[in-house]
Amino acid sequence: MRILVVDDERAIRFSLMELLQDDGHEVREAEHAPAALAALEQAPADLVLSDLTMPAMDGMALLEEVRARHPETLFVLVTAHGDERTAVRALGQGAYGYVPKPFDNDEIRAVVRRAREVLSLRAENGRLRRELAGDFRGLIGDSAALREVVRVIRRAAPTEATVLVTGESGTGKELVARAVHDESRRRTGPFIALNCSALPGELVERELFGHVRGAFTGADRDAEGLFEAADGGTLFLDEVGDLAPPAQAKLLRALEERQVTRLGSTKPVPVDVRMVAATNRPLEAMVASGAFRDDLLYRLRVIALQIPPLRDRREDVMPLALHFLAHFAGRYGRPVRGFSDAARRLLLSYDWPGNVRELRNAVERAVVMAEEDEIGAGDVPPQLAESRAPVGPVDAALADLPFAEARDRAMEAWERRFLAAALERHGDNVSATARALDLHRQSLQKRLRSLGLTREGPADGPGPSA
């Protein structure tokens, strides 16, 4: 690896250099943080090994600068005795690890070896991600539905037409809006986003149009709104269906006249803004009920882009899952390289009501929980397996219980029957049962104990032959 050693003590600096060079690494040195930053500008490093206590700029400040300027570079902090709190804070701010003083050569070699494994994993996952997933501006997958979304983006983005993106929560509407911006002539201008459902109606108007001093109580200065901030670029309004009627009228006027008037002012300000809006609400039905202006809908929906839910494009599930696995394995330094067949079946059979956002969170959990280099069925969130549980007649004893309690009891009863049958099939051999169910042996043992299924019998034998 390419390693940069940073320490104001010359003896320690050169001792580390000699040790790491003997192990075959390309090593440079810097006596303080500013010199380290200059060295990184001249040539990148895979790993920075830095002392915590240094003059002018300490190791924590150097960590912050390295993370900002060179996010792919791993950072290991060398701390003195008693600096454990600082070390934990460094991990929270993105350090790969820390080594406490006094340290020995084996400790340094171990942390460098683990860092090298992380870099190797990043490269492998990046290769898999490129091979197995189409990637257009962060839109991952190769389904016909996603290809149609990409086709419309490529056609519409170079124009000035307003775009309305519709789809369920979690499908990636803001990602589509950013892709429209990045593919447009405005790509060098600002991309400004506002979630209209996150603020009360009067605050949305202030955010969009700005105000002048004295416009309301507490307005002690002039402030530009997001329309002015997005001048020359793109303004993205998420959840536009939640706009109150007064804000809808002002938005329509701004789009038609290409100018805004700050609250409390009578002087219009010209703006040059491309509008992209998004919603998960049925705007046509809202127009019919009078909750949304029909003229604003027509103005926003010059180009309509509907993102299908993930359950309707299941061929995108595994490319997305591999993309997220590569991301989180690199972030957390976990040697996880893929999914078992059983885990893949669970991912592909689940309906993903939370769409891509839910899949992302599920893979993050699986990467954190995985004990092997492959994500197994026991690592994914339990609701994925529960969704495949067989449905049978409801026990009368459960009928009067609250839903959540009844569900939990029914699932526990089903799980007890299922695991008891699996154990019997494999001659009460826990190891063989765990292998057959694609579970970790320790996890299965823990679950068997909680269900009262522990029994006498062979625990670690090879299991019955086929």
Buried (B, 14 or more C-beta within 10 A) or exposed (E): BEBBBBBBEEEBBEBBBEBBEEBEBEBBBBBBBBBBBEBBEEEEBBBBBBBBBBEEBBBBEBBBBBBEEBEEBBBBBBBEEEBEEBBEBBEEEBBBBBBBBEBEEEEBEEBBEBBBEBBEBBEBBEEBBEEBBBEBBEBBBBBEBBBEBBEBBBEBBEBEBBBBBBBBEBBBBBBBBBBBBBBBEBEEBBBBBBBBBEBEBEEBBBBBBBBBEEBEEEBEEBBBBBBBBBBEBBBBBBBBBBBBEEBBBBBBBBBEEEBBBBBBBEEBBEBBBBBBBBBBBEBEEBBEEEBBBEEBBEBBBBBEBEBBBBEEBBEBBBBBBBBBBBBBBBEEBBBBBBBBEBBBBBBEEBBBBBBBBBBBBBBBBBBEBBBEEBBBBBBBBEEBBBEEEEEEEEEEEBEEBEEEEBEEBBBEEBBBEEBBEBBEEBEBBBBBBBBBBBBBBEBBBEBBEEBEBEEEEBEEEEBEEE
